[in-house]
Amino acid sequence: SNSSCMGDTKFHIRIRQAPGGPDLLPIHTLYNQKCPVYLQIDNGYFYGFVYFRQVKDISLPRGYFQKSVIIISRFPFINLFSGVVSLVAPEFFDHGLNSVEAACHDIDQWAPPIPGDTLNLPIIGTVLQVQVPCDSAKSNSGGGPLNVATVL
């Protein structure tokens, strides 16, 4: 345990895929053609969005409760997935695995991101409104960072 890291900690990581891994799906290639470079999918990496909880618990052998919830994605949507893991993880810690299964079901229903479109993404009783910017050099729409707003 790391007693200086008590409570909840959130961070994101980039994970290198082994060489020779699968190519991007056609929908990913189309997405990359329309979005800014900083939001493109890189075939060599996955992104992880981590919510780590550590609290003192003398009933456990090590004296601490330590668990993480991690969302893995091809998309480098730091704001979106950091927000999603911040919604899902506390539900998991309070209510167990069923809440993660419900979140996975919600995420599975999301439409693929299309640069320039606004999406309403339901996630465990909340709706996130997200817009992926277009690359202004590739289209007539304006760019900007990935915007995430809670609708409900």
Backbone hydrogen bonds, N-H to C=O, Kabsch-Sander energy under -0.5 kcal/mol:
donor,donor_aa,acceptor,acceptor_aa,energy
3,S,1,S,-0.6
5,C,2,N,-2.2
7,G,54,Q,-3.6
9,T,52,F,-2.9
11,F,50,V,-1.9
13,I,48,G,-2.7
15,I,46,F,-3.1
16,R,14,R,-0.5
17,Q,44,G,-3.4
21,G,18,A,-1.0
28,H,25,L,-0.7
29,T,25,L,-2.0
30,L,26,P,-2.3
31,Y,27,I,-2.0
32,N,28,H,-2.6
33,Q,29,T,-1.4
34,K,30,L,-0.7
34,K,31,Y,-1.4
35,C,31,Y,-1.2
39,L,36,P,-1.7
40,Q,37,V,-1.6
43,N,41,I,-0.6
45,Y,42,D,-2.2
46,F,15,I,-2.6
47,Y,73,S,-3.1
48,G,13,I,-2.8
49,F,71,I,-2.3
50,V,11,F,-3.1
50,V,48,G,-0.5
51,Y,69,V,-2.3
52,F,9,T,-3.3
53,R,67,K,-3.1
54,Q,7,G,-2.5
55,V,65,F,-2.0
57,D,63,G,-2.5
60,L,57,D,-1.8
63,G,60,L,-1.2
65,F,55,V,-3.4
66,Q,64,Y,-0.6
67,K,53,R,-2.1
69,V,51,Y,-2.2
71,I,49,F,-2.1
72,I,70,I,-0.5
73,S,47,Y,-2.5
77,F,75,F,-1.1
78,I,76,P,-1.5
81,F,77,F,-2.6
82,S,78,I,-2.1
83,G,79,N,-1.7
84,V,80,L,-2.4
85,V,81,F,-2.5
86,S,82,S,-1.4
87,L,83,G,-1.1
87,L,84,V,-0.8
88,V,84,V,-2.7
89,A,85,V,-2.3
91,E,87,L,-0.9
92,F,88,V,-2.3
93,F,89,A,-2.7
94,D,90,P,-2.1
95,H,91,E,-3.0
96,G,92,F,-2.3
99,S,96,G,-1.3
100,V,96,G,-0.6
101,E,97,L,-2.3
102,A,98,N,-2.2
103,A,99,S,-2.1
104,C,100,V,-2.7
105,H,101,E,-2.1
106,D,102,A,-2.3
107,I,103,A,-2.8
108,D,104,C,-2.3
109,Q,105,H,-0.8
109,Q,106,D,-1.2
110,W,107,I,-1.5
116,G,132,V,-4.3
117,D,114,I,-2.6
119,L,130,V,-3.5
121,L,119,L,-0.6
121,L,128,L,-3.6
123,I,126,T,-3.4
126,T,123,I,-1.7
128,L,121,L,-2.8
128,L,126,T,-0.5
129,Q,149,A,-4.1
130,V,119,L,-2.9
130,V,128,L,-0.6
131,Q,147,N,-1.7
132,V,117,D,-1.1
134,C,142,G,-1.2
135,D,34,K,-2.1
136,S,134,C,-0.7
138,K,135,D,-1.9
139,S,135,D,-1.3
147,N,131,Q,-1.5
149,A,129,Q,-2.6
151,V,127,V,-3.6
151,V,149,A,-0.5
152,L,127,V,-0.9
